[in-house]
Structure formats: C-alpha cells, structure tokens
Amino acid sequence: MYDTENAGRRMYDLAGKLFPYFRSLTGAGVRKTLDDLESAMVPKLNRYEIPTGTEVFDWVIPKEWVIREAYIENEKGEKIIDASENNLHVLGYSTPVDEWVSLEELKEHIYTEPGQPDVIPYVTSYYKERFGFCMSDNMLRSLPEGRYHMYIDSELKDGSLTIADVVIPGRLDKEIFFSTYFCHPSMADNECSGPALACELINYVSSLKDRKYTYRFAFNPETIGAITYLSMEGNLEHLKEKMKAGFVLSCVGDDKAYSMVESRYADTVADRVLKKALTGRENTTIYDFSERGSDERQYNAPGVELPVVCFCRSKFGLFPEYHTSDDNMDFVSPSGFQGSFDVMKKVIDTFENSSYYRMNVLGEPQLGKRGLYSTISRKGIYDKIMVQRDVIAYCDGKNSVEDLAERINVPIEQIEEIIEELLDNGLLDEA
C-alpha cells in the first residue's frame, strides 16, 4: 500500500541527500545525483551519455567540467573562502588558476549580490571560459589590502552530458510526461526539489495496479539537457504523437506559494488539468507563458510545440532566496513538498479517472444512417441535436467528459449518454 501521507518527509530527506553535491551541466555530481535518485525509486533509470561536441539542434554539447578544489587565501595562509565548505564559492565551469594578486586584481574575479549583502550568489560561465569566485558582498567589503592567493584545481575535458528517463507503461500508449532538472550545486528549492518530487511520483505511479496512461519522466540538466533529450533520434516525433500532457517540475519544496506557467497559448489539456488541481489552494498565481524561464521554454519552442506547462511553489526568479546560498534546506520543508505532491497526485488521478475521447472519422459523421439523428423535424428535437453536435465537435482528445459537460453547459449524465451512443456506433476512440 503506497503511503501518501509521508511523501513530503521522504522528498525532503531525499533533497537533503542531494543538496551537498557539486553539480553542473556535466560531470560526477550529475551522475551521483542520478545514482541516489535511482536508489529511491522502484524502476531503474535509462541513462544516456552524449559526447562532447555532439550537435543537438542549434546547440553543441560542451566539455565536461571536473572540479577538485577552489579557495582564496591571504598572506597568512588563512582561507578566506573555500568551496569545500560551500560549493557556491566557485564560479560554475571555472577554468583553473593558481595566482597571487592584489586586492584590486582579486575583485575583478569576485561576484557578489550587492542587493543581498549577506548571501553567496550562484554564478556560472558555461559557454565562455573564465575563472571566478563568489562570496557575500559584506565579506568582499571587509577584505583588507594585501595579496591574495587564487586557487582553482579544475579541468575542462572531452567527456559527456548525462541525461536519464523512466517510462512506466499503461493500458494506453498515450503518455503523461514529467520533466525536471539538476545542474546547479547546493540550492534546495531550485535544484533538489524537482527531482525529489519526480522520484516520489514515479513510485506513486508504479503503485497503481491498472494504469490507464503511460508515464514518462525525464531527468536532464536545464536547457541543454531538455534540448538534447528532444534531439535524440525519434524522441521528438514520438512525443509529438504520444504526449497527452506534460509538466515541468521546478522549485516545488517551499511552502510560500503555488505557481503555474502556462503553455504558449494556454490551450492544452495540461493547462486545464493543472489549473483544476490548484483550485482552492491559497496563494496561487497563474503566470502567462511570457513569464517562462525553465524547460517549458524548450518544450513549447517553435517546431517542438508540445503540450507542456510548468509547476512550481514559489516561481523561479521571483523569490529572494533564488540562486543564492539562502536557498538551503531551511527554505524548503516536508509540508512544502507534501503540498506539491498532493497537487501532482491530483493531476495524475484526474488523468487516470477521467475519460477523453477523439472522433475517428473525418468531418462530421453521418448520424442518420446510424439511427442517431431524428428523421422528424419538430420543436424540442433541435436542442438535443445541437448538444450531440457539440459533443462531437469537442471530442478531439483534449476534453474529458467533465470538461465537455462544463463547456457545453449540460448535465454530465446527458454527455455520458451521448458518448455511450457514439462508442456503441464505433465513432470514438479513447485518447
């Protein structure tokens, strides 16, 4: 029996295990994260290693970053900052350095967040080679004149980018898709929460005895990982044909808000189902696609155009802890994780318990030859015919039976009666 009540605690504990890892787009931290995720889920992950230099649509897989040590020390040999104590202290993808410099020269390679003087910012330079360090603005201002030793033991080498997925088959080959990412170091909500929620959802879906839909979960470094996944042979074509709805999971561990970023035109099944799942929850905001920022960008891109929305608690980029050292395990909570799980469980249950149908004939079917259209024209008949026509018009695989009743504004029992007649006459397929 699957234990839903303690899902939040399990996710919080898993996020805490992932939190310390030195992650980036590529490398050992990504693979270690996948190892721990796999150990916490029922099925095994399918892993893919895409070599440096591989073209993925308009992008190229970068070199693999290896980071061993990074610190700044003063003339007394005292370490001012040390990446072994907080891995945000080193600029992501830094090239190596071993130099003594003046304070003024040092400042040229330091990144701070002046508007939040006590935090360490998260800063990267994925696609331009440079080195650097991050510290609080207050610390930088407190440094005395003198000479400082900048040391980074790192390497950019030919390697690979690691991505993974899990496919859990159901009775239908239509797929419900979930995508999450992990490519930053120690940030609990921004980076560890999505994979922890995806892992818990995988276990929940695996516990369902008679699954209607097939479920696909993708784990990728943000942006280039999603692009790579879509570019792999046959993936995009498969997803375009089989995906019924998709959800990006990002920043789902805090308990301050509920957020959703709509699809490009806000007209997909995913939009409707997630909005219904959020109904009645306090502090909920629906964001237009113009306010996108995570991998919903890639899944909705021109030519890709998949029915994908993004689900968050506090939306990325809008909470002050985002991309700073304040996004730690104190910012997330078991209750925050539980709320996210409950929303996405409701999404899954909606798909499993709702019926979607698609007409299997081109154009409007001839109902008369099937005995579904009255041969007598009289008052009262036309109203019933119009409801029947409306059901046919909206049986495009995008509306559940409940959606049809709401859209056409008739009792659900009347919709079910018409659906049953259409099914009996072989005019509908389950979508």
N, C-alpha and C positions, 0 to 999 in steps of 0.2 A: 504494500500500500504506500503510495507516494505521500510524503509528509509535506504539505504545502505551508503549514504554519511556521515552520522553522527555516523556510527558504532564505529569508533575509539574513539570518545569522550565518548560514552556510556561505552565502555570497560574500558577506562582509569578511569572513575568515579567509576565503579564497583570495579576495582582493588584497588582504593584508599579506598573504604569502607572496603575491606577485609584486607588491609595491616596491621592494628594495632593488629590483633588478635594473641593471644598466642596459636599458633598451634603446634602440634607434631603428632606423629603417631596416637595417640588416644586422646579422651577427648573432653571437652566442646568447644575448639577452632575449631575443625573439624566440630562439629555439627552446631556451629554458622555460619561457612563459608557456609555450605550446606543450612542453612536457608536463607541466603542472596542471594545465587545463585538461589534458587528456587523462591524467590520473584521477581527476574529479568527475569524469563523465562516463556514461555507460558505453557508448560505441567508441571505436578507435578513429582517430583523425586520418584523413587523407592529406599527406604533405607533398608540397611541390617546391622544388628548388630551381629558381630561374636564374641562369648565369649572368654575371656582369656583362654589359654590352648588348644584351638582348633588346631588340626594339619591341616596345609594347605600345601600339598605336603611335602617338606622336612623341612618346617618351622613350628613354633608354634606362635600363637597369643600372644603377650606379655601382661603384666599387663597394666592397664590404668594409665596414668600419670596425677596427679592433682597438679597444681602449683598455690599457693596463693600469695606468696611474696618471694622476694630474694633481698638481698643487702649486701654490706660491709660498715662498718662504722669505723671511727677512735676513738681514745681515747676521743676526744671532743664530740663524738656523731654525728659527721658530716658524712653523707653518701657519700662515695667515688663513688660508683656506685649503681644504683637502677633499678631493672628490670621493675618497673612501668614506668620508663622514656624511657627505650629501652629494649625490651624483649630478645634481643640477649645477654644481660649481664649474663644470667644464662645458664649453660651447659644444653642442652636438656636432659630430663629424669633424672635430678639430684635427688638424694636421699636427705632427709632433713639433716640440720646441724645447730647447734647453739653453736659456739665455739669462744673463744678469743685466738688468736695465734700471734706469732711474724711475722715480715715481711718475714723472710725466710720461715717460715712454710706456710704463705699465698701464696707465689709464687708457691708452689707445687700444688696449686689448681687453678692457673690462666692460661688461654690460650690467646695468642696474635698472631698476624701475623707480625713478625719482618720485612718482606719484604715490608709491607704496614703499617708503624708505626702509622698512624692516624686512621685506621679503627678498628671497633669491628668485630672479626671473628664470624662466625656461627659454633658452635661445638656441637656434640651430643654424647651420650653414650647410645644408645637404648638397647643394649643387654648385657651390663655389668654394674652392679650397682656401681655408684660412684657419687660424687658431684663435682661441679666446677663452675667457673665464667669466663667470657670473658670480656676483655677490650682492649683498644688500647695499643700498645707497648710503646708509648710515655707516657701514663698515668702510666703504671706499673713502668717505669724507674723513674718517678717523685715522687713516694711514699717515704716518709721519714721513717727512722727507727722508730719503735714503735710497739704497739699492735693493732690488728685489730679484729673486730667482724664479723665473717662469719655467715650469717643467711639465711637459705632457709627453707621456710614452704611449703613442698611438700609431696606427698603421692604416692606410687605405690600400686595399689589395683586391685583386680579382677574386671574386667569390660568388655569392648568390643571394637572392632575395627569397625569403621563405614565406609561403602562404599555405593555408590549410582549409579544408572544408569537411563537413559531415553531411551525408544525405540519409534521411530516415524515410524509407518508403511507406506509402499508404495505399489505400484501395484505388485512389485516383492518381494519375501521373501529373496532375496539376500541382504546382509547388507553391508553398508559402516560404518566403525567403527572409533570412535574417543575416545581417552583416555587421561586424564590429571590428575594431582595430586596436592595435597596441604597437606603438612605435616611439613612445616617449618614455623617459625614465620616471622617477618617483612622483607621479601625480595620481591620487587615488580615484577621484571622480572622473577626470578627463580620460584616464588611460586604463585603469584596472577594473572599473565598474562594468563597462560594456561586455568584456569577455566573461566576467563572473556571471552576469545575468544570462548571457548566451549559453553558458555551460549549464546553468540551472534549468533553462528552458529545454535544452537538449534532453536532460534527464526526465523532465516532465513529459515531453512528447514521447520519449521512449517507453514511458509507463502506460500510455494509452493503448488499450488492448485492440481496438478496432479502429485504427486511424483512417479517416476519410482521405485526407490530403497527404502528399509527400512534403517533407520539410527539409530545407537546405540551409545550412549555417556556414557562413564564410568568415574566416579569421585572416585579416590582412593588415599590413602597415597602411596607414591612412594615405589616401590619394593614389600614390603609385601602386599600392597593393591592390586596390579595387580596380584600377585600370589594367593591371596585369591579369587579374582574375578574369575580367571581361574579354581580354585579348587572347586568352588561351584557346587553343583550337576547339571550335564547336561550342564554347560556353555561351557566347552572346546569342547565337542563333537558338540554342537550347532554352535559355532564359526567356527570350522573346516569345517563344512558342509555349512554354510551360508555366511561367511565373504568373500566378494569380494576384499576389500582393507581396510587397517587400517592405522591410523595416530595418533602418539603420539604428543601432543601439549605441548611444553616446552620453556620457555624464549622467548616469542613472542611479548613483549611490547616495546623493544628498536628500534631505527631506524638506527643502525650502520651496519647491515649485514642481509643477508638471508642465512640460512643454512638448510641442509638436511642430515640426517644419513640414509644410505641405509639399506635395509633388508639384511639378512645374505648372500644371493647370488646376490642381486641387480637385481632380475629377476621377480619381481611381477608387477601386474597392478599398485599397489600403487607407486612403484618406477617410472614407466613410466609417470603416470599422474602428480605426483608432480614435476618431472623434467620439464615437459612441462609447468606447471603453473609458474615455476620460470624462464623460458626462457625470456631473455630480461631485467631482473632486474639486477641492478648494485650490485656489491659486493656480489656475490652469490658463495657459496662453497658447493660442494657435498662431504660428508665425507663417507668413507668406514665403513662398519659395525665394523671393528676392532677398530674404534674410538667411539663406542657406550658408553652410560653412563646413560641413563634414562630407562623408562619402555619398550623401544624397545628390551631391553635385555630379558625381561620375555616373550614377545610375540613371539620372534624368537628362544627361547630356544629349545634345542633338545627335541623332543617329543611333543612340542607345535607347533612350526613351522607355525605360522600364517603370512599372507602377510602384515606385518606392517612396516612402516618407521617412522622416527621422523622428525618433522618440528620445526625449531627454527628461531629466528632472529640471534642474537649473540649466538653461540653454548655454552651450559653449560660447565663450567670448563675452557673456553678459554678467557673470558673477566675478567679484574682485579676486577670488582665490584662483581663478583660471590661469593656467600657465605660470604658476608661482609655487613657491615652497609651502604656501598656506593650503594648497590642495593636497592635504595629507589625510591620514586615517582618522583624524579628529573631525574633518569636514564631512565625511560620509558616516553612515550609521546603519545598523541592522534594520531599523524601521524604514529608512530611506530605500534600502534595497528591497525590502518587503513590498513597499508601495509600488515600485517598478515591476516587480514580479507579478503582483496582482493585476496590474494593467495589462501586461503582455499575456498572462494566462487567460484573461478575459478575451483578448484578441484571438488567441488560439481556440478557446472554447466556442467563440462565435463562429469561426470557420467550421469547426467540427460539428456544430449543432444546427447550422443554417444550411439551407439548400439553395444552390444557384443553378440556373438553367439557361441554355442557349438554344435558340431555334436552329434546326438543322436543315432547313430549306431556304433557298434564296428567294428574297422578296416575300411579300405577304402570302401565306398559304391559302389555298382554296378550301375554305371550311365547309362549303355546301356539300361537296361530294363525300365528306366525312361525317355528315349529319350534325355538324357543329354550327350551322348557320340556318336560321329560320327561313323557310320558303314563303312565309306570310309576313307582310309588312303591316304592322299595326302599332298603335300607341303603346309605349312601355317596352316594346321589343328592342328599340334602337339603343336605349340606355344600357341594356345588358350587352349588346353587340359592341358598344364603344368600350366598355370595361374589358371585354375579351380582346379587342384590338389593342388596347393599351398594354395589356399583359404581354401580348405578342411583340409589341414594339419595344418593350423594355426587357424582354428575355434575351439579353445579349451577353450573359455570363458575368455582368457587373453588379447585378442586383439580386439580393437574397429575396426569399418570399416575403420576409418582413419589410424589406426596402420597397418592394412592389406595392404592398398594402399602404405604406406611408406615402409613396409617390402618387399613387392613383387615388388615394383617399377613399378607400372602400374597406370593409371588414376583411381581416386576414382569411376568414373562412371562405369568403367568396373567391379570393385569389387562389386558395388551395383547391377549390372545386374546379376552377378553370385549368389550373396546372395539371390536375389529375386527368382531365379530358384530353389535354394536349399530349400528355405522356401516353395515355391509352392508344392514341392515334399515331404514335411514333414521330411526333413533331419536335420533341425536345430531347436534348442530351444534358446530362448533369455536367456542370462546368466546374 
